[in-house]
């Protein structure tokens, strides 16, 4: 059994499609299929049910997948540890976020003392984050809401109120606060379902008898304030994402505790480099200072 076979197997198991898996691995479909076939020959059993180019894990495949993920996880942690010990001033911290509004400030603070450490950041839905987190593929997550799990380390950081962004010449533009019920007939711009703020807002609005009507749904939260300023629609914006440079009024929500919880998450068994530990301290200190300013 070869390490390459295991890596190919994991990719095919997650994609359940030869073409997509081959594209991700940058190999030909025939090469991928032959490698999977050799693995099955080595094990003496089929791991997939085949329907055209689609492959679906059977019961034997699901059993083997759990073991293969653990084996490759440990090998990856070993590689990370060696890299860190041999080049402690270099390396990459991998992050996944559902909330990016505080990220520039955090990265700026960290780079003051660690200018040579690189970052790879993914903006993902909660479902995508949970998958990355459980597989141990990222160092930390900034998540809202938190994700629970026996293999997840979770540290609550900040309670971030959600406010309503309106253009200054809107009929609510002279107000400082508003109830959710008053927003029933408004049009909104927002992120897609699956992002924490969107799901929280939809749930709270539903509790007072309506679902927001979205004229725009995207996966770039930073774009929303520009759309509000252009009078495309109103938006529910985390308090930490407010921008003083934009001509927008922000209204407090009166009758509901519309607050998102921001948490720092990591896999309990993932190797954490010295630089990553320093990054965690910067994140905790950053939100601690923010909490003191707020309260």
C-alpha positions in Angstrom: 0.0 0.0 0.0 1.4 3.4 -1.0 1.0 6.8 0.5 -0.1 8.2 -2.9 -2.9 5.6 -3.0 -4.2 6.9 0.3 -4.1 10.5 -0.7 -5.9 9.7 -4.0 -8.5 7.6 -2.1 -9.3 10.4 0.3 -9.8 12.9 -2.5 -12.1 10.5 -4.4 -14.0 9.6 -1.2 -14.7 13.3 -0.6 -15.6 14.2 -4.2 -17.4 11.0 -5.1 -16.6 11.8 -8.7 -13.6 10.8 -10.8 -13.5 13.9 -12.9 -13.7 16.3 -10.0 -11.2 14.4 -8.0 -8.7 14.2 -10.9 -9.0 18.0 -11.4 -8.2 18.6 -7.8 -5.3 16.3 -7.8 -4.0 17.6 -11.2 -3.8 14.1 -12.7 -5.6 12.3 -15.5 -8.8 10.4 -14.8 -7.3 7.2 -16.1 -4.3 7.5 -13.8 -6.5 8.2 -10.8 -8.8 5.3 -11.6 -5.8 2.9 -12.0 -4.4 4.0 -8.6 -7.7 3.5 -6.8 -8.0 0.1 -8.5 -4.5 -0.9 -7.3 -5.5 0.1 -3.7 -8.6 -2.1 -3.9 -6.5 -4.9 -5.3 -4.1 -4.5 -2.4 -6.9 -4.6 0.1 -8.7 -7.4 -1.7 -12.1 -5.7 -1.6 -14.0 -2.9 -3.5 -14.2 0.4 -1.6 -16.7 2.1 -3.9 -20.0 1.4 -5.6 -19.5 2.6 -9.2 -22.2 4.4 -11.2 -20.6 5.7 -14.4 -17.9 8.2 -13.4 -19.6 8.6 -9.9 -18.1 6.6 -7.1 -19.9 6.2 -3.8 -18.2 4.7 -0.7 -19.6 1.4 0.3 -19.6 0.1 3.9 -16.0 -1.2 3.6 -14.9 2.1 2.0 -16.4 4.1 4.9 -14.6 1.9 7.4 -11.3 2.3 5.6 -11.8 6.0 5.2 -11.9 6.6 8.9 -8.5 4.8 9.3 -6.9 6.5 6.3 -7.9 10.0 7.5 -6.3 9.3 10.9 -3.1 7.9 9.3 -2.7 10.8 6.9 -3.6 13.3 9.7 -0.7 12.1 11.9 1.7 12.1 9.0 0.8 15.7 8.2 1.2 16.7 11.8 4.7 15.2 11.8 5.6 17.1 8.7 4.3 20.3 10.2 6.3 19.8 13.4 9.5 19.1 11.5 9.0 22.2 9.3 8.4 24.3 12.4 11.5 23.0 14.3 13.8 23.4 11.3 12.5 26.9 10.3 10.7 28.5 13.2 10.7 32.0 11.7 9.1 30.8 8.5 5.9 28.9 7.7 2.2 29.5 7.0 -0.7 29.8 9.4 -3.9 28.5 7.9 -7.2 30.1 8.8 -10.9 29.6 8.0 -13.4 32.4 8.9 -17.1 33.0 8.7 -16.4 36.5 9.9 -13.6 38.6 8.3 -14.5 42.1 9.7 -11.9 41.9 12.4 -9.2 40.1 10.4 -7.2 43.1 9.0 -6.7 44.4 12.5 -5.6 41.1 13.9 -3.2 40.3 11.1 -1.7 43.8 11.3 -1.0 43.4 15.0 0.5 39.9 14.5 2.8 41.0 11.7 4.5 43.6 14.0 6.5 40.8 15.6 6.2 38.1 13.0 6.6 39.7 9.6 7.9 36.6 7.8 5.0 34.3 8.7 2.5 33.9 5.8 -1.2 33.4 6.0 -3.7 31.4 4.0 -7.3 32.5 4.7 -10.5 30.9 3.5 -13.9 32.6 3.8 -16.3 29.6 4.2 -19.8 28.6 5.3 -20.3 26.9 8.6 -20.7 23.6 6.9 -17.4 24.0 5.0 -15.7 25.2 8.2 -16.8 22.2 10.2 -15.5 19.8 7.5 -12.1 21.6 7.4 -11.9 21.7 11.2 -12.8 18.1 11.8 -10.2 17.0 9.3 -7.6 19.1 11.0 -6.7 21.0 7.8 -6.5 24.4 9.3 -4.8 25.9 12.4 -7.6 28.1 13.6 -11.1 29.2 12.8 -12.8 32.5 13.6 -16.4 31.3 13.7 -19.8 32.8 14.3 -21.6 30.9 15.7 -19.2 28.4 17.4 -19.0 24.8 16.2 -19.1 22.1 18.8 -17.3 18.7 18.7 -15.3 16.3 20.9 -12.2 17.0 18.8 -12.7 20.8 18.8 -11.1 23.3 21.1 -13.4 26.3 21.4 -12.7 29.6 23.1 -15.4 32.3 23.2 -14.0 35.7 22.2 -16.7 38.3 21.8 -20.4 39.1 21.6 -20.9 41.2 18.5 -24.2 43.0 18.2 -25.9 43.0 14.8 -27.1 46.5 13.5 -29.2 47.5 10.6 -27.4 49.6 7.9 -29.5 52.1 6.0 -28.7 54.9 3.5 -28.8 58.3 5.2 -31.8 59.6 3.1 -33.9 56.4 3.9 -37.1 57.0 5.8 -35.4 55.4 8.8 -32.2 57.4 8.2 -32.8 59.9 11.1 -33.4 57.2 13.7 -30.9 55.5 16.0 -32.8 52.3 16.6 -35.6 50.1 15.1 -37.6 47.0 15.9 -37.4 43.9 13.7 -41.2 44.1 12.9 -40.7 47.5 11.3 -38.4 46.0 8.7 -41.0 43.5 7.4 -41.6 45.3 4.1 -38.0 46.3 3.4 -35.6 44.8 0.8 -32.2 43.6 1.9 -28.8 42.8 0.7 -27.0 40.0 2.5 -24.7 36.9 2.4 -26.0 33.5 1.3 -27.6 31.0 3.6 -25.0 29.0 5.5 -23.2 32.0 6.9 -23.6 32.6 10.6 -25.0 36.1 10.4 -27.5 35.3 7.7 -28.8 32.2 9.5 -29.1 34.1 12.8 -30.9 37.1 11.2 -33.4 34.9 9.3 -34.2 32.9 12.5 -34.8 36.1 14.6 -36.9 37.7 11.9 -38.9 34.5 11.5 -39.7 34.6 15.2 -41.6 38.0 14.7 -43.5 36.7 11.6 -41.5 37.4 8.5 -38.4 36.4 6.5 -36.2 39.2 5.0 -36.6 39.7 1.3 -33.2 39.7 -0.4 -32.5 41.5 -3.6 -28.9 40.4 -3.4 -27.2 37.4 -1.8 -23.5 36.9 -2.1 -20.4 35.5 -0.3 -18.5 38.8 0.1 -19.7 40.5 3.4 -17.5 43.5 2.7 -19.5 44.3 -0.4 -22.8 44.8 1.5 -22.1 48.3 2.9 -21.3 49.6 -0.7 -24.7 48.2 -1.9 -26.5 49.9 1.0 -24.7 53.2 0.2 -25.9 52.7 -3.4 -29.5 52.3 -2.0 -29.9 48.8 -3.4 -31.2 47.5 0.0 -30.8 47.5 3.7 -28.4 45.2 5.4 -27.8 43.4 8.8 -24.2 44.2 9.6 -22.1 43.0 12.6 -21.1 45.9 14.8 -17.4 45.1 14.2 -17.9 45.6 10.4 -19.1 49.2 10.6 -17.1 51.6 8.5 -16.9 55.3 9.5 -15.8 56.2 5.9 -19.1 55.2 4.3 -22.2 57.4 4.2 -24.4 54.9 6.1 -26.5 55.1 9.2 -26.4 52.1 11.6 -29.5 51.5 13.7 -29.6 49.4 16.9 -32.2 46.6 17.0 -34.5 47.4 19.9 -36.6 44.4 20.8 -34.3 41.4 20.2 -30.8 40.4 21.4 -29.5 40.2 17.9 -25.9 39.3 18.8 -23.4 36.9 17.1 -20.9 35.0 19.2 -17.4 35.0 17.8 -15.2 32.0 18.8 -11.7 30.8 18.1 -11.7 27.1 17.2 -8.9 24.6 16.6 -8.6 20.8 16.3 -7.4 19.3 19.6 -4.9 17.0 18.0 -3.5 19.3 15.3 0.1 20.3 15.9 0.3 24.0 16.8 3.5 25.8 15.9 5.1 28.5 18.1 4.0 31.1 15.6 0.4 29.8 15.7 0.4 29.9 19.5 1.6 33.5 19.3 -1.2 34.2 16.8 -3.8 32.8 19.2 -2.5 35.1 21.9 -2.8 38.1 19.6 -6.4 37.1 18.7 -7.4 36.7 22.4 -5.8 40.0 23.4 -7.4 41.8 20.4 -10.9 40.8 21.4 -10.2 41.4 25.1 -9.3 45.0 24.3 -12.4 45.3 22.1 -14.6 44.0 24.9 -13.2 46.6 27.3 -13.9 49.4 24.8 -17.5 48.1 24.2 -18.4 47.7 27.9 
